[in-house]
Amino acid sequence: MRKPKKQSLVARYLEELDSELRNLPAAQRQAVLADVAEHIDEARGEGRTDAQIIDALGSVKDIAGMMSESVGEEKVSGADARYRLKALGIAAVFVGLLAAAVDTWLYPSTGLEEVWPDWLPSSWINYGMSADFGAGLMLLFMIPTALVVVGAVIPLGKGQVYRVLAALVLSAAIFLLGLNLGVFYLPLVLVGWLMVAAGAANRNPERRVKQISLGWRLLAALVVLLAPAMLIAGMVSGAAVGDGFSVPIAAVLGLCGVGVALNWKAAHAALLVIGVLLLAMSVFSMGMMVLAVWLAGAIYLFLGLVGVLWLNPVRWLYRKN
């Protein structure tokens, strides 16, 4: 009676690896086994023995552990992307609502009759539409917001094409609406492009963020420190007269700038809050400096969102524990 053929070292190794990878999806498990088998065949072609090949590969537990960790990172990355999109969707509603309110208020005085066809009465262009549509005119100015918010609720993979197109269309809309109205959609445009970045998380591993983190933080710190530096320089030279709030404002922004450079979580969150306050303040106090305040708020909001969602995540803002 013939004895059963002894199982080869390689076959036993692949069988044990298959067993260790049992928790992975079948397709991924088969792909890993095929890669390892291909590597073994190539090593055999180089004249190495099975024992040498197995020794170089390491234990099956090590390989299985690395693959499971990789799959886990992909799942976490996808979860982070979804929660970031939800947070950015909330931000889009906020800035879009403010932009629509400002543009509805500014619309009658924008002088659109200068670029409108001659056959259309200029009184209808501005005041006529305001009178006919009333507060409903604001809903028209909310269309760009709806365009961006949809990107927060559609799937990561196929929805990425939509998010890119929405960001491009909204970027062009700034100029199509005319700078008098379109510039107030700048915060919404920035949020739209952040959605593009969030949706690409499953294609661009989180380590990419770490690679650009230092350069980004230094650039952001310079932007934040520019305002307090100009304020202090103006007060020292006498070109600007400070009031009781000038020094505290300069101090807060200075601390935020330093904190962003050092990647302090509180500094990123503070920038986000400052951006929100500046945008809200510009809506409720439409003075001569409204555009400057609005743009400053947009920049701080953008830098704050990048900080709390990517650089040093304030995770309770956007994901479950």
Secondary structure as GFF3:
##gff-version 3
##sequence-region A 1 321
A	DSSP	alpha_helix	9	20	.	.	.	ID=ss1
A	DSSP	alpha_helix	26	45	.	.	.	ID=ss2
A	DSSP	alpha_helix	50	57	.	.	.	ID=ss3
A	DSSP	alpha_helix	60	106	.	.	.	ID=ss4
A	DSSP	three_ten_helix	107	109	.	.	.	ID=ss5
A	DSSP	three_ten_helix	112	114	.	.	.	ID=ss6
A	DSSP	alpha_helix	122	123	.	.	.	ID=ss7
A	DSSP	pi_helix	124	128	.	.	.	ID=ss8
A	DSSP	alpha_helix	129	133	.	.	.	ID=ss9
A	DSSP	three_ten_helix	134	136	.	.	.	ID=ss10
A	DSSP	alpha_helix	137	141	.	.	.	ID=ss11
A	DSSP	alpha_helix	143	149	.	.	.	ID=ss12
A	DSSP	three_ten_helix	150	152	.	.	.	ID=ss13
A	DSSP	alpha_helix	156	176	.	.	.	ID=ss14
A	DSSP	alpha_helix	179	182	.	.	.	ID=ss15
A	DSSP	three_ten_helix	183	185	.	.	.	ID=ss16
A	DSSP	alpha_helix	186	199	.	.	.	ID=ss17
A	DSSP	alpha_helix	207	237	.	.	.	ID=ss18
A	DSSP	alpha_helix	246	261	.	.	.	ID=ss19
A	DSSP	alpha_helix	265	284	.	.	.	ID=ss20
A	DSSP	alpha_helix	290	306	.	.	.	ID=ss21
A	DSSP	pi_helix	307	311	.	.	.	ID=ss22
A	DSSP	three_ten_helix	315	317	.	.	.	ID=ss23
###
